[in-house]
Amino acid sequence: MAKEIRWTTEAQATYQKVITYLEENWTDKEVGNFITISNKIISFISENPLMFRKSNKNNVHEALITKHNLLLYRVKPNHIELLTFWDTRQNPKKKFKRKK
């Protein structure tokens, strides 16, 4: 049975940031591809939350969306919490620091 997906404010903001970047620098095709792949990965997560690799943080998993975008999510007992979309070109030590 699929688990409910809940987006954090940070996940919404970072997802929109990626979309905005793609709209400004790439074509509508790349924007559409990113949205399609993201939706497919989120659907996979909902159906099988443990499908993607576990990070070094408790109950946090990492799903590769594109070679430059990683989705971090937390598995909760009754739902999945999408945490953030992470640019893989950033310093990995900053991956789990909360934005203010």
Secondary structure, 3 states (H helix, E strand, C coil): CCCEEEECHHHHHHHHHHHHHHHHHCCHHHHHHHHHHHHHHHHHHHHCCCCCEECCCCCEEEEEEECCEEEEEEECCCEEEEEEEEECCCCHHHCCCCCC
